[in-house]
């Protein structure tokens, strides 16, 4: 379900936020579906419960999840619309940032394309 990257520049809680939003955007988590509790997710990911709690607070602030006292935490009914577009916008920004970094390193566009293609092949190979 979640895949944390300890070497990432993104804090763990942001990775949790991004991945939860991706699961909702792709339909892997549907509106009204129960998500793991803070304790459950922190145990699954081997991270501090405060980290998961921070991620859940941000997800609630963004309207992705809702917590019902005594019942649990669920994907918000209004979570899906627009989420895919938001993720695509963020992806475009990330790609621009990576392209700029590659330019500063003196890479040619074709070299960057090769790196991206290789990363995609590795990702899909791991997933299958």
The first five atom37 places (N, CA, C, CB, O) and aatype in JSON, in Angstrom:
{
  "aatype": [20, 20, 20, 20, 20, 20, 20, 20, 20, 20, 20, 20, 20, 20, 20, 20, 20, 20, 20, 20, 20, 20, 20, 20, 20, 20, 20, 20, 20, 20, 20, 20, 20, 20, 20, 20, 20, 20, 20, 20, 20, 20, 20, 20, 20, 20, 20, 20, 20, 20, 20, 20, 20, 20, 20, 20, 20, 20, 20, 20, 20, 20, 20, 20, 20, 20, 20, 20, 20, 20, 20, 20, 20, 20, 20, 20, 20, 20, 20, 20, 20, 20, 20, 20, 20, 20, 20, 20, 20, 20, 20, 20, 20, 20, 20, 20, 20, 20, 20, 20, 20, 20, 20, 20, 20, 20, 20, 20, 20, 20, 20, 20, 20, 20, 20, 20, 20, 20, 20, 20, 20, 20, 20, 20, 20, 20, 20, 20],
  "atom_mask": [
    [1, 1, 1, 1, 1],
    [1, 1, 1, 1, 1],
    [1, 1, 1, 1, 1],
    [1, 1, 1, 1, 1],
    [1, 1, 1, 1, 1],
    [1, 1, 1, 1, 1],
    [1, 1, 1, 1, 1],
    [1, 1, 1, 1, 1],
    [1, 1, 1, 1, 1],
    [1, 1, 1, 1, 1],
    [1, 1, 1, 1, 1],
    [1, 1, 1, 1, 1],
    [1, 1, 1, 1, 1],
    [1, 1, 1, 1, 1],
    [1, 1, 1, 1, 1],
    [1, 1, 1, 1, 1],
    [1, 1, 1, 1, 1],
    [1, 1, 1, 1, 1],
    [1, 1, 1, 1, 1],
    [1, 1, 1, 1, 1],
    [1, 1, 1, 1, 1],
    [1, 1, 1, 1, 1],
    [1, 1, 1, 1, 1],
    [1, 1, 1, 1, 1],
    [1, 1, 1, 1, 1],
    [1, 1, 1, 1, 1],
    [1, 1, 1, 1, 1],
    [1, 1, 1, 1, 1],
    [1, 1, 1, 1, 1],
    [1, 1, 1, 1, 1],
    [1, 1, 1, 1, 1],
    [1, 1, 1, 1, 1],
    [1, 1, 1, 1, 1],
    [1, 1, 1, 1, 1],
    [1, 1, 1, 1, 1],
    [1, 1, 1, 1, 1],
    [1, 1, 1, 1, 1],
    [1, 1, 1, 1, 1],
    [1, 1, 1, 1, 1],
    [1, 1, 1, 1, 1],
    [1, 1, 1, 1, 1],
    [1, 1, 1, 1, 1],
    [1, 1, 1, 1, 1],
    [1, 1, 1, 1, 1],
    [1, 1, 1, 1, 1],
    [1, 1, 1, 1, 1],
    [1, 1, 1, 1, 1],
    [1, 1, 1, 1, 1],
    [1, 1, 1, 1, 1],
    [1, 1, 1, 1, 1],
    [1, 1, 1, 1, 1],
    [1, 1, 1, 1, 1],
    [1, 1, 1, 1, 1],
    [1, 1, 1, 1, 1],
    [1, 1, 1, 1, 1],
    [1, 1, 1, 1, 1],
    [1, 1, 1, 1, 1],
    [1, 1, 1, 1, 1],
    [1, 1, 1, 1, 1],
    [1, 1, 1, 1, 1],
    [1, 1, 1, 1, 1],
    [1, 1, 1, 1, 1],
    [1, 1, 1, 1, 1],
    [1, 1, 1, 1, 1],
    [1, 1, 1, 1, 1],
    [1, 1, 1, 1, 1],
    [1, 1, 1, 1, 1],
    [1, 1, 1, 1, 1],
    [1, 1, 1, 1, 1],
    [1, 1, 1, 1, 1],
    [1, 1, 1, 1, 1],
    [1, 1, 1, 1, 1],
    [1, 1, 1, 1, 1],
    [1, 1, 1, 1, 1],
    [1, 1, 1, 1, 1],
    [1, 1, 1, 1, 1],
    [1, 1, 1, 1, 1],
    [1, 1, 1, 1, 1],
    [1, 1, 1, 1, 1],
    [1, 1, 1, 1, 1],
    [1, 1, 1, 1, 1],
    [1, 1, 1, 1, 1],
    [1, 1, 1, 1, 1],
    [1, 1, 1, 1, 1],
    [1, 1, 1, 1, 1],
    [1, 1, 1, 1, 1],
    [1, 1, 1, 1, 1],
    [1, 1, 1, 1, 1],
    [1, 1, 1, 1, 1],
    [1, 1, 1, 1, 1],
    [1, 1, 1, 1, 1],
    [1, 1, 1, 1, 1],
    [1, 1, 1, 1, 1],
    [1, 1, 1, 1, 1],
    [1, 1, 1, 1, 1],
    [1, 1, 1, 1, 1],
    [1, 1, 1, 1, 1],
    [1, 1, 1, 1, 1],
    [1, 1, 1, 1, 1],
    [1, 1, 1, 1, 1],
    [1, 1, 1, 1, 1],
    [1, 1, 1, 1, 1],
    [1, 1, 1, 1, 1],
    [1, 1, 1, 1, 1],
    [1, 1, 1, 1, 1],
    [1, 1, 1, 1, 1],
    [1, 1, 1, 1, 1],
    [1, 1, 1, 1, 1],
    [1, 1, 1, 1, 1],
    [1, 1, 1, 1, 1],
    [1, 1, 1, 1, 1],
    [1, 1, 1, 1, 1],
    [1, 1, 1, 1, 1],
    [1, 1, 1, 1, 1],
    [1, 1, 1, 1, 1],
    [1, 1, 1, 1, 1],
    [1, 1, 1, 1, 1],
    [1, 1, 1, 1, 1],
    [1, 1, 1, 1, 1],
    [1, 1, 1, 1, 1],
    [1, 1, 1, 1, 1],
    [1, 1, 1, 1, 1],
    [1, 1, 1, 1, 1],
    [1, 1, 1, 1, 1],
    [1, 1, 1, 1, 1],
    [1, 1, 1, 1, 1],
    [1, 1, 1, 1, 1],
    [1, 1, 1, 1, 1]
  ],
  "atom_positions": [
    [[0.83, -1.19, 0.0], [0.0, 0.0, 0.0], [0.88, 1.26, 0.0], [-0.95, 0.0, 1.22], [0.74, 2.1, -0.88]],
    [[1.77, 1.38, 0.97], [2.64, 2.55, 1.05], [4.08, 2.11, 0.86], [2.47, 3.28, 2.4], [4.48, 1.0, 1.23]],
    [[4.85, 3.02, 0.28], [6.25, 2.74, 0.01], [7.05, 3.98, 0.38], [6.48, 2.34, -1.49], [7.1, 4.95, -0.38]],
    [[7.69, 3.95, 1.55], [8.44, 5.11, 2.01], [9.88, 5.02, 1.54], [8.39, 5.22, 3.53], [10.46, 3.95, 1.46]],
    [[10.43, 6.18, 1.24], [11.81, 6.25, 0.79], [12.59, 7.1, 1.8], [11.92, 6.85, -0.66], [12.46, 8.32, 1.84]],
    [[13.39, 6.41, 2.6], [14.13, 7.09, 3.65], [15.14, 8.09, 3.11], [14.82, 6.07, 4.52], [15.46, 9.07, 3.79]],
    [[15.66, 7.86, 1.91], [16.65, 8.76, 1.33], [16.01, 9.97, 0.64], [17.52, 8.0, 0.34], [16.71, 10.86, 0.16]],
    [[14.71, 9.99, 0.58], [14.0, 11.08, -0.1], [14.19, 12.4, 0.63], [12.5, 10.75, -0.22], [14.34, 12.44, 1.85]],
    [[14.19, 13.47, -0.14], [14.25, 14.81, 0.45], [12.92, 15.18, 1.11], [14.62, 15.85, -0.63], [12.87, 16.08, 1.94]],
    [[11.85, 14.47, 0.73], [10.53, 14.73, 1.32], [10.43, 14.06, 2.68], [9.41, 14.23, 0.39], [10.81, 12.9, 2.83]],
    [[9.91, 14.79, 3.67], [9.7, 14.18, 4.98], [8.73, 13.0, 4.88], [9.16, 15.23, 5.99], [7.9, 12.94, 3.97]],
    [[8.85, 12.07, 5.81], [8.01, 10.87, 5.83], [6.52, 11.24, 5.82], [8.33, 10.01, 7.05], [5.74, 10.63, 5.08]],
    [[6.13, 12.22, 6.62], [4.7, 12.55, 6.68], [4.2, 13.04, 5.32], [4.44, 13.62, 7.75], [3.07, 12.75, 4.94]],
    [[5.04, 13.78, 4.57], [4.63, 14.24, 3.24], [4.51, 13.06, 2.27], [5.63, 15.28, 2.69], [3.63, 13.05, 1.42]],
    [[5.39, 12.09, 2.41], [5.3, 10.9, 1.56], [3.99, 10.17, 1.84], [6.51, 9.96, 1.8], [3.34, 9.69, 0.91]],
    [[3.61, 10.09, 3.11], [2.34, 9.44, 3.47], [1.17, 10.22, 2.86], [2.18, 9.35, 5.01], [0.26, 9.63, 2.28]],
    [[1.21, 11.54, 2.99], [0.15, 12.39, 2.42], [0.05, 12.16, 0.91], [0.42, 13.89, 2.72], [-1.03, 11.92, 0.38]],
    [[1.19, 12.25, 0.23], [1.2, 12.09, -1.22], [0.69, 10.73, -1.66], [2.6, 12.32, -1.77], [-0.07, 10.62, -2.62]],
    [[1.11, 9.69, -0.96], [0.7, 8.34, -1.35], [-0.77, 8.09, -1.05], [1.56, 7.31, -0.63], [-1.45, 7.41, -1.82]],
    [[-1.27, 8.63, 0.06], [-2.7, 8.48, 0.37], [-3.52, 9.18, -0.71], [-3.03, 9.05, 1.78], [-4.54, 8.65, -1.16]],
    [[-3.09, 10.37, -1.11], [-3.8, 11.1, -2.15], [-3.74, 10.35, -3.48], [-3.22, 12.5, -2.32], [-4.71, 10.36, -4.24]],
    [[-2.62, 9.72, -3.75], [-2.5, 8.94, -4.99], [-3.45, 7.75, -4.96], [-1.05, 8.46, -5.19], [-4.07, 7.43, -5.97]],
    [[-3.56, 7.09, -3.82], [-4.46, 5.94, -3.7], [-5.91, 6.36, -3.92], [-4.32, 5.29, -2.32], [-6.69, 5.62, -4.52]],
    [[-6.26, 7.55, -3.44], [-7.62, 8.05, -3.65], [-7.82, 8.46, -5.11], [-7.91, 9.26, -2.71], [-8.84, 8.14, -5.72]],
    [[-6.83, 9.15, -5.65], [-6.94, 9.64, -7.04], [-7.06, 8.5, -8.04], [-5.73, 10.51, -7.41], [-7.76, 8.62, -9.04]],
    [[-6.39, 7.39, -7.77], [-6.43, 6.26, -8.7], [-7.6, 5.32, -8.45], [-5.15, 5.48, -8.61], [-7.84, 4.39, -9.21]],
    [[-8.34, 5.57, -7.36], [-9.48, 4.72, -7.05], [-9.13, 3.5, -6.22], [-10.12, 4.27, -8.31], [-10.0, 2.68, -5.92]],
    [[-7.85, 3.37, -5.83], [-7.46, 2.26, -4.97], [-8.12, 2.38, -3.6], [-5.92, 2.2, -4.82], [-8.41, 1.38, -2.94]],
    [[-8.36, 3.62, -3.18], [-9.17, 3.9, -1.98], [-10.37, 4.71, -2.45], [-8.34, 4.68, -0.87], [-10.21, 5.73, -3.13]],
    [[-11.56, 4.25, -2.09], [-12.78, 4.91, -2.55], [-13.4, 5.74, -1.45], [-13.78, 3.89, -3.06], [-13.16, 5.52, -0.27]],
    [[-14.2, 6.7, -1.86], [-14.92, 7.55, -0.9], [-15.69, 6.67, 0.08], [-15.89, 8.53, -1.64], [-16.37, 5.72, -0.31]],
    [[-15.56, 7.0, 1.36], [-16.25, 6.26, 2.4], [-15.49, 5.06, 2.92], [-17.56, 5.81, 1.9], [-15.88, 4.47, 3.93]],
    [[-14.41, 4.69, 2.25], [-13.63, 3.53, 2.67], [-12.82, 3.85, 3.92], [-12.71, 3.06, 1.54], [-12.26, 4.94, 4.05]],
    [[-12.77, 2.9, 4.83], [-12.0, 3.09, 6.06], [-10.51, 2.94, 5.76], [-12.45, 2.06, 7.15], [-10.11, 2.06, 5.0]],
    [[-9.71, 3.82, 6.35], [-8.26, 3.75, 6.2], [-7.68, 3.26, 7.53], [-7.65, 5.14, 5.79], [-8.34, 3.35, 8.56]],
    [[-6.44, 2.76, 7.51], [-5.85, 2.28, 8.76], [-5.79, 3.39, 9.82], [-4.44, 1.72, 8.49], [-5.64, 4.57, 9.5]],
    [[-5.92, 2.98, 11.07], [-5.79, 3.95, 12.16], [-4.34, 4.43, 12.21], [-6.21, 3.32, 13.53], [-3.46, 3.86, 11.57]],
    [[-4.12, 5.49, 12.97], [-2.76, 6.01, 13.14], [-1.85, 4.92, 13.66], [-2.75, 7.22, 14.09], [-0.75, 4.73, 13.14]],
    [[-2.29, 4.2, 14.66], [-1.47, 3.12, 15.24], [-1.21, 2.01, 14.23], [-2.15, 2.54, 16.47], [-0.08, 1.53, 14.11]],
    [[-2.25, 1.61, 13.52], [-2.08, 0.54, 12.53], [-1.08, 0.94, 11.45], [-3.42, 0.19, 11.88], [-0.18, 0.17, 11.11]],
    [[-1.24, 2.15, 10.91], [-0.35, 2.58, 9.83], [1.07, 2.78, 10.33], [-0.87, 3.87, 9.2], [2.03, 2.45, 9.63]],
    [[1.22, 3.33, 11.53], [2.58, 3.52, 12.05], [3.26, 2.17, 12.27], [2.55, 4.32, 13.37], [4.47, 2.05, 12.06]],
    [[2.51, 1.16, 12.69], [3.08, -0.18, 12.87], [3.43, -0.79, 11.51], [2.09, -1.1, 13.62], [4.48, -1.43, 11.38]],
    [[2.58, -0.6, 10.52], [2.84, -1.13, 9.18], [4.09, -0.52, 8.56], [1.64, -0.89, 8.26], [4.88, -1.21, 7.92]],
    [[4.26, 0.78, 8.76], [5.35, 1.51, 8.13], [6.6, 1.6, 9.01], [4.9, 2.89, 7.77], [7.65, 2.06, 8.57]],
    [[6.47, 1.15, 10.26], [7.57, 1.22, 11.22], [8.04, 2.66, 11.42], [8.75, 0.36, 10.76], [9.24, 2.95, 11.41]],
    [[7.07, 3.56, 11.6], [7.37, 4.96, 11.87], [6.66, 5.39, 13.15], [6.95, 5.86, 10.66], [5.75, 4.71, 13.63]],
    [[7.07, 6.51, 13.68], [6.47, 7.04, 14.89], [5.0, 7.4, 14.64], [7.25, 8.28, 15.38], [4.68, 7.99, 13.61]],
    [[4.11, 7.04, 15.57], [2.7, 7.4, 15.39], [2.48, 8.9, 15.2], [1.9, 6.94, 16.58], [1.53, 9.3, 14.52]],
    [[3.34, 9.73, 15.79], [3.2, 11.18, 15.61], [3.39, 11.58, 14.15], [4.22, 11.92, 16.49], [2.78, 12.55, 13.68]],
    [[4.22, 10.85, 13.43], [4.45, 11.12, 12.0], [3.17, 10.85, 11.21], [5.62, 10.26, 11.45], [2.77, 11.65, 10.37]],
    [[2.54, 9.72, 11.49], [1.29, 9.37, 10.8], [0.19, 10.34, 11.2], [0.86, 7.91, 11.14], [-0.62, 10.76, 10.37]],
    [[0.17, 10.71, 12.48], [-0.83, 11.65, 12.96], [-0.7, 12.99, 12.23], [-0.68, 11.85, 14.47], [-1.7, 13.6, 11.86]],
    [[0.53, 13.45, 12.03], [0.77, 14.7, 11.3], [0.27, 14.59, 9.86], [2.28, 15.06, 11.32], [-0.34, 15.52, 9.33]],
    [[0.53, 13.44, 9.22], [0.06, 13.21, 7.86], [-1.47, 13.21, 7.82], [0.61, 11.88, 7.3], [-2.06, 13.83, 6.93]],
    [[-2.09, 12.54, 8.76], [-3.55, 12.48, 8.79], [-4.16, 13.87, 9.03], [-4.02, 11.5, 9.87], [-5.19, 14.2, 8.45]],
    [[-3.52, 14.67, 9.88], [-4.01, 16.03, 10.11], [-3.98, 16.83, 8.81], [-3.17, 16.75, 11.2], [-4.91, 17.57, 8.5]],
    [[-2.9, 16.68, 8.05], [-2.79, 17.39, 6.77], [-3.82, 16.87, 5.78], [-1.36, 17.23, 6.19], [-4.43, 17.65, 5.05]],
    [[-4.02, 15.57, 5.75], [-5.01, 14.98, 4.84], [-6.42, 15.45, 5.2], [-4.94, 13.43, 4.88], [-7.25, 15.69, 4.32]],
    [[-6.69, 15.59, 6.5], [-7.99, 16.11, 6.92], [-8.14, 17.57, 6.52], [-8.18, 15.95, 8.44], [-9.2, 17.99, 6.05]],
    [[-7.07, 18.34, 6.7], [-7.09, 19.75, 6.34], [-7.38, 19.92, 4.85], [-5.75, 20.42, 6.7], [-8.07, 20.86, 4.44]],
    [[-6.84, 19.0, 4.04], [-7.04, 19.06, 2.59], [-8.36, 18.44, 2.14], [-5.89, 18.37, 1.89], [-8.7, 18.48, 0.96]],
    [[-9.1, 17.87, 3.08], [-10.4, 17.29, 2.75], [-10.33, 15.91, 2.11], [-11.11, 18.2, 1.84], [-11.28, 15.47, 1.46]],
    [[-9.21, 15.23, 2.31], [-9.04, 13.9, 1.72], [-9.64, 12.83, 2.62], [-7.55, 13.59, 1.47], [-10.25, 11.88, 2.13]],
    [[-9.48, 13.0, 3.93], [-10.02, 12.03, 4.89], [-10.83, 12.76, 5.96], [-8.87, 11.21, 5.54], [-10.7, 13.97, 6.16]],
    [[-11.66, 12.0, 6.63], [-12.42, 12.51, 7.77], [-12.31, 11.49, 8.89], [-13.93, 12.78, 7.4], [-12.31, 10.28, 8.65]],
    [[-12.21, 11.99, 10.12], [-12.15, 11.11, 11.28], [-13.43, 11.27, 12.06], [-10.91, 11.43, 12.17], [-13.85, 12.38, 12.4]],
    [[-14.06, 10.13, 12.35], [-15.28, 10.13, 13.14], [-14.95, 9.47, 14.48], [-16.45, 9.38, 12.4], [-14.64, 8.28, 14.55]],
    [[-15.03, 10.27, 15.51], [-14.68, 9.8, 16.85], [-15.42, 8.5, 17.17], [-15.01, 10.87, 17.9], [-16.64, 8.41, 17.07]],
    [[-14.63, 7.5, 17.56], [-15.2, 6.21, 17.94], [-15.48, 5.28, 16.78], [-16.45, 6.43, 18.69], [-15.81, 4.11, 16.98]],
    [[-15.37, 5.78, 15.54], [-15.66, 4.95, 14.37], [-14.43, 4.71, 13.5], [-16.75, 5.59, 13.53], [-14.29, 3.64, 12.91]],
    [[-13.55, 5.7, 13.42], [-12.36, 5.54, 12.62], [-12.16, 6.68, 11.64], [-12.41, 4.24, 11.87], [-12.82, 7.72, 11.7]],
    [[-11.23, 6.45, 10.73], [-10.89, 7.45, 9.72], [-11.26, 6.89, 8.35], [-9.38, 7.82, 9.78], [-10.99, 5.74, 8.03]],
    [[-11.88, 7.74, 7.54], [-12.43, 7.31, 6.26], [-12.03, 8.29, 5.15], [-13.96, 7.18, 6.34], [-11.74, 9.46, 5.41]],
    [[-12.03, 7.79, 3.92], [-11.83, 8.66, 2.76], [-13.06, 9.55, 2.66], [-11.6, 7.83, 1.43], [-14.19, 9.07, 2.69]],
    [[-12.83, 10.85, 2.55], [-13.94, 11.81, 2.47], [-14.76, 11.57, 1.21], [-13.4, 13.25, 2.48], [-14.23, 11.16, 0.18]],
    [[-16.04, 11.82, 1.31], [-16.94, 11.63, 0.17], [-16.57, 12.53, -1.0], [-18.39, 11.9, 0.59], [-16.81, 12.19, -2.16]],
    [[-15.99, 13.68, -0.7], [-15.65, 14.64, -1.75], [-14.18, 14.59, -2.13], [-16.0, 16.04, -1.31], [-13.67, 15.52, -2.77]],
    [[-13.47, 13.52, -1.76], [-12.02, 13.47, -1.95], [-11.59, 13.31, -3.4], [-11.46, 12.35, -1.15], [-10.6, 13.92, -3.8]],
    [[-12.27, 12.52, -4.17], [-11.8, 12.19, -5.52], [-11.83, 13.31, -6.55], [-12.59, 11.09, -6.03], [-10.84, 13.5, -7.25]],
    [[-12.91, 14.06, -6.68], [-12.96, 15.06, -7.74], [-11.81, 16.05, -7.65], [-14.29, 15.8, -7.71], [-11.57, 16.66, -6.6]],
    [[-11.11, 16.21, -8.74], [-10.03, 17.18, -8.79], [-8.7, 16.69, -8.25], [-10.43, 18.38, -8.06], [-7.68, 17.34, -8.47]],
    [[-8.68, 15.57, -7.56], [-7.44, 15.11, -6.96], [-6.44, 14.67, -8.02], [-7.71, 13.97, -5.99], [-5.24, 14.92, -7.89]],
    [[-6.91, 14.01, -9.05], [-6.01, 13.56, -10.11], [-5.36, 14.76, -10.8], [-6.76, 12.7, -11.14], [-4.17, 14.74, -11.12]],
    [[-6.16, 15.82, -11.03], [-5.61, 17.02, -11.65], [-4.56, 17.66, -10.76], [-6.73, 18.01, -11.95], [-3.54, 18.13, -11.25]],
    [[-4.82, 17.67, -9.46], [-3.87, 18.25, -8.5], [-2.56, 17.46, -8.52], [-4.47, 18.25, -7.08], [-1.48, 18.06, -8.49]],
    [[-2.65, 16.16, -8.57], [-1.44, 15.32, -8.59], [-0.67, 15.52, -9.9], [-1.81, 13.83, -8.42], [0.56, 15.55, -9.9]],
    [[-1.39, 15.67, -11.01], [-0.72, 15.91, -12.28], [0.0, 17.26, -12.26], [-1.74, 15.86, -13.45], [1.11, 17.38, -12.78]],
    [[-0.61, 18.25, -11.67], [0.02, 19.56, -11.56], [1.31, 19.46, -10.75], [-0.95, 20.58, -10.91], [2.34, 20.01, -11.13]],
    [[1.25, 18.75, -9.63], [2.43, 18.57, -8.79], [3.5, 17.79, -9.55], [2.07, 17.84, -7.48], [4.69, 18.11, -9.46]],
    [[3.1, 16.77, -10.3], [4.05, 15.99, -11.08], [4.75, 16.87, -12.12], [3.35, 14.81, -11.76], [5.96, 16.78, -12.31]],
    [[3.97, 17.72, -12.79], [4.57, 18.63, -13.78], [5.61, 19.55, -13.12], [3.48, 19.48, -14.47], [6.68, 19.78, -13.67]],
    [[5.28, 20.06, -11.94], [6.22, 20.92, -11.21], [7.48, 20.14, -10.84], [5.55, 21.5, -9.94], [8.59, 20.65, -10.96]],
    [[7.3, 18.9, -10.4], [8.45, 18.06, -10.03], [9.33, 17.79, -11.25], [7.97, 16.73, -9.41], [10.56, 17.82, -11.16]],
    [[8.69, 17.52, -12.38], [9.45, 17.25, -13.61], [10.25, 18.49, -14.02], [8.5, 16.81, -14.76], [11.41, 18.38, -14.43]],
    [[9.63, 19.66, -13.92], [10.34, 20.9, -14.26], [11.55, 21.1, -13.34], [9.39, 22.12, -14.15], [12.62, 21.49, -13.79]],
    [[11.36, 20.81, -12.06], [12.45, 20.95, -11.09], [13.59, 20.0, -11.42], [11.94, 20.71, -9.67], [14.76, 20.39, -11.36]],
    [[13.26, 18.75, -11.75], [14.27, 17.75, -12.11], [14.98, 18.15, -13.4], [13.63, 16.36, -12.25], [16.2, 18.0, -13.51]],
    [[14.23, 18.65, -14.38], [14.83, 19.07, -15.65], [15.82, 20.22, -15.43], [13.73, 19.49, -16.65], [16.89, 20.25, -16.03]],
    [[15.45, 21.15, -14.56], [16.34, 22.27, -14.26], [17.61, 21.78, -13.57], [15.62, 23.31, -13.38], [18.71, 22.22, -13.89]],
    [[17.45, 20.86, -12.64], [18.6, 20.26, -11.95], [19.51, 19.56, -12.94], [18.14, 19.27, -10.85], [20.74, 19.68, -12.88]],
    [[18.92, 18.81, -13.87], [19.7, 18.11, -14.9], [20.46, 19.11, -15.77], [18.78, 17.23, -15.77], [21.61, 18.88, -16.13]],
    [[19.81, 20.22, -16.1], [20.46, 21.25, -16.91], [21.67, 21.83, -16.18], [19.46, 22.38, -17.26], [22.73, 22.04, -16.77]],
    [[21.49, 22.08, -14.88], [22.59, 22.62, -14.07], [23.75, 21.63, -13.97], [22.1, 22.98, -12.68], [24.9, 22.03, -13.81]],
    [[23.44, 20.36, -14.07], [24.48, 19.32, -14.02], [25.12, 19.09, -15.39], [23.9, 18.01, -13.5], [26.07, 18.32, -15.52]],
    [[24.59, 19.77, -16.41], [25.15, 19.64, -17.75], [24.63, 18.45, -18.54], [26.6, 19.54, -17.65], [25.22, 18.08, -19.56]],
    [[23.52, 17.85, -18.09], [22.95, 16.72, -18.83], [22.21, 17.21, -20.07], [22.01, 15.91, -17.93], [21.58, 18.26, -20.06]],
    [[22.3, 16.43, -21.11], [21.54, 16.69, -22.32], [20.11, 16.16, -22.1], [22.22, 16.02, -23.57], [19.92, 15.21, -21.34]],
    [[19.12, 16.75, -22.77], [17.74, 16.25, -22.63], [17.62, 14.75, -22.91], [16.82, 17.02, -23.57], [16.85, 14.06, -22.25]],
    [[18.37, 14.25, -23.88], [18.28, 12.82, -24.2], [18.78, 11.96, -23.03], [19.09, 12.5, -25.48], [18.25, 10.88, -22.79]],
    [[19.78, 12.42, -22.32], [20.29, 11.68, -21.16], [19.27, 11.65, -20.04], [21.61, 12.31, -20.66], [19.09, 10.64, -19.37]],
    [[18.6, 12.78, -19.84], [17.55, 12.84, -18.82], [16.4, 11.91, -19.19], [17.05, 14.28, -18.64], [15.87, 11.19, -18.33]],
    [[16.0, 11.92, -20.48], [14.93, 11.02, -20.94], [15.31, 9.58, -20.68], [14.63, 11.23, -22.44], [14.48, 8.79, -20.24]],
    [[16.57, 9.22, -20.96], [17.04, 7.85, -20.72], [16.95, 7.49, -19.24], [18.48, 7.68, -21.21], [16.55, 6.38, -18.89]],
    [[17.31, 8.44, -18.37], [17.25, 8.19, -16.93], [15.81, 7.97, -16.47], [17.88, 9.35, -16.16], [15.54, 7.07, -15.68]],
    [[14.91, 8.79, -16.97], [13.49, 8.68, -16.6], [12.94, 7.34, -17.09], [12.67, 9.86, -17.17], [12.23, 6.64, -16.37]],
    [[13.26, 7.01, -18.34], [12.79, 5.75, -18.91], [13.3, 4.56, -18.1], [13.23, 5.62, -20.37], [12.54, 3.62, -17.84]],
    [[14.56, 4.59, -17.71], [15.13, 3.5, -16.92], [14.43, 3.4, -15.56], [16.65, 3.72, -16.73], [14.12, 2.31, -15.09]],
    [[14.19, 4.55, -14.93], [13.51, 4.55, -13.63], [12.11, 3.97, -13.76], [13.45, 5.98, -13.06], [11.66, 3.22, -12.89]],
    [[11.41, 4.31, -14.84], [10.06, 3.78, -15.07], [10.1, 2.27, -15.25], [9.41, 4.44, -16.29], [9.28, 1.55, -14.69]],
    [[11.05, 1.79, -16.04], [11.15, 0.35, -16.25], [11.44, -0.37, -14.93], [12.26, 0.03, -17.28], [10.87, -1.43, -14.67]],
    [[12.31, 0.2, -14.11], [12.62, -0.41, -12.81], [11.39, -0.42, -11.92], [13.76, 0.34, -12.12], [11.13, -1.41, -11.24]],
    [[10.64, 0.67, -11.92], [9.44, 0.76, -11.09], [8.42, -0.3, -11.48], [8.82, 2.16, -11.19], [7.89, -1.01, -10.63]],
    [[8.14, -0.39, -12.79], [7.13, -1.35, -13.24], [7.6, -2.79, -13.04], [6.79, -1.11, -14.71], [6.78, -3.67, -12.77]],
    [[8.88, -3.03, -13.17], [9.41, -4.37, -12.95], [9.24, -4.75, -11.48], [10.89, -4.45, -13.37], [8.86, -5.89, -11.19]],
    [[9.5, -3.83, -10.55], [9.33, -4.09, -9.12], [7.88, -4.33, -8.77], [9.87, -2.92, -8.31], [7.57, -5.15, -7.9]],
    [[6.98, -3.63, -9.43], [5.55, -3.73, -9.12], [4.93, -5.03, -9.61], [4.82, -2.57, -9.73], [3.92, -5.48, -9.07]],
    [[5.54, -5.65, -10.64], [4.92, -6.87, -11.16], [5.39, -8.12, -10.46], [5.2, -7.0, -12.62], [4.96, -9.22, -10.8]]
  ]
}
